[in-house]
Amino acid sequence: MHTHTHPHTHTRTHTQGVSREDFIAGVARDIQSKIPEGFDLPLLKKEIGIPSPTQVVLLQELERWNNVLTVGPGLVWQLLLAQLFLW
């Protein structure tokens, strides 16, 4: 019985002949291409002027959304690279 104590670093191929590295990179590129652009908050704030309480909350949510969009693509690559080494 052979026990693996080190992460797999060799390349396996799928039935179509695509390496797992290429497959994972393709999935990551596909996900990143679907991530939308962030909102232009300074422009929105300028257009709104003095915001109502509801607009304040909406602007806060847009700021959070922009933060997710900023962090998200890096996390996609990190998760896929982690999967690559655990596969």
LUMMAR-934815 format. One line per field, with one value per residue (C-alpha): residue number from 1; residue in three letters; x, y, z. Coordinates in steps of 0.05 Angstrom, whole numbers. Last residue first. Example, Ala and Ser with C-alpha at 12.3 -4.5 7.8 and 13.67 -1.06 7.14 Angstrom:
num	2 | 1;
residu	SER | ALA;
x	273 | 246;
y	-21 | -90;
z	143 | 156;
//
This chain:
num	87 | 86 | 85 | 84 | 83 | 82 | 81 | 80 | 79 | 78 | 77 | 76 | 75 | 74 | 73 | 72 | 71 | 70 | 69 | 68 | 67 | 66 | 65 | 64 | 63 | 62 | 61 | 60 | 59 | 58 | 57 | 56 | 55 | 54 | 53 | 52 | 51 | 50 | 49 | 48 | 47 | 46 | 45 | 44 | 43 | 42 | 41 | 40 | 39 | 38 | 37 | 36 | 35 | 34 | 33 | 32 | 31 | 30 | 29 | 28 | 27 | 26 | 25 | 24 | 23 | 22 | 21 | 20 | 19 | 18 | 17 | 16 | 15 | 14 | 13 | 12 | 11 | 10 | 9 | 8 | 7 | 6 | 5 | 4 | 3 | 2 | 1;
residu	TRP | LEU | PHE | LEU | GLN | ALA | LEU | LEU | LEU | GLN | TRP | VAL | LEU | GLY | PRO | GLY | VAL | THR | LEU | VAL | ASN | ASN | TRP | ARG | GLU | LEU | GLU | GLN | LEU | LEU | VAL | VAL | GLN | THR | PRO | SER | PRO | ILE | GLY | ILE | GLU | LYS | LYS | LEU | LEU | PRO | LEU | ASP | PHE | GLY | GLU | PRO | ILE | LYS | SER | GLN | ILE | ASP | ARG | ALA | VAL | GLY | ALA | ILE | PHE | ASP | GLU | ARG | SER | VAL | GLY | GLN | THR | HIS | THR | ARG | THR | HIS | THR | HIS | PRO | HIS | THR | HIS | THR | HIS | MET;
x	-117 | -92 | -40 | -88 | -143 | -99 | -85 | -160 | -174 | -118 | -139 | -212 | -189 | -150 | -212 | -257 | -217 | -233 | -302 | -319 | -295 | -337 | -398 | -383 | -379 | -445 | -476 | -452 | -480 | -547 | -547 | -532 | -585 | -637 | -617 | -624 | -560 | -536 | -509 | -533 | -493 | -428 | -439 | -450 | -387 | -345 | -375 | -358 | -388 | -345 | -337 | -370 | -338 | -354 | -285 | -255 | -296 | -275 | -202 | -205 | -238 | -185 | -129 | -160 | -163 | -93 | -65 | -106 | -74 | -119 | -116 | -192 | -195 | -164 | -90 | -52 | 7 | 54 | 57 | 13 | 22 | 70 | 54 | 21 | 13 | 29 | 0;
y	344 | 380 | 421 | 442 | 454 | 505 | 538 | 541 | 572 | 623 | 641 | 653 | 690 | 740 | 751 | 763 | 815 | 876 | 853 | 840 | 910 | 940 | 904 | 932 | 1002 | 990 | 968 | 1032 | 1073 | 1038 | 1052 | 1126 | 1128 | 1103 | 1156 | 1210 | 1232 | 1304 | 1308 | 1247 | 1261 | 1274 | 1212 | 1171 | 1199 | 1185 | 1115 | 1092 | 1023 | 961 | 923 | 855 | 787 | 741 | 743 | 723 | 660 | 639 | 655 | 612 | 554 | 558 | 559 | 497 | 460 | 481 | 457 | 393 | 377 | 374 | 309 | 303 | 245 | 288 | 290 | 284 | 328 | 313 | 355 | 314 | 340 | 300 | 246 | 198 | 128 | 67 | 0;
z	-136 | -75 | -112 | -167 | -118 | -82 | -149 | -163 | -95 | -102 | -173 | -152 | -90 | -132 | -176 | -116 | -76 | -119 | -139 | -66 | -48 | -104 | -75 | -6 | -36 | -72 | -6 | 27 | -30 | -22 | 53 | 41 | -14 | 35 | 86 | 32 | -2 | -8 | -79 | -118 | -181 | -141 | -99 | -162 | -194 | -132 | -129 | -200 | -194 | -204 | -269 | -276 | -263 | -321 | -353 | -286 | -283 | -353 | -339 | -276 | -312 | -367 | -316 | -283 | -349 | -369 | -302 | -307 | -373 | -434 | -474 | -484 | -435 | -381 | -370 | -305 | -291 | -234 | -172 | -125 | -55 | -12 | 39 | -9 | 20 | -21 | 0;
//
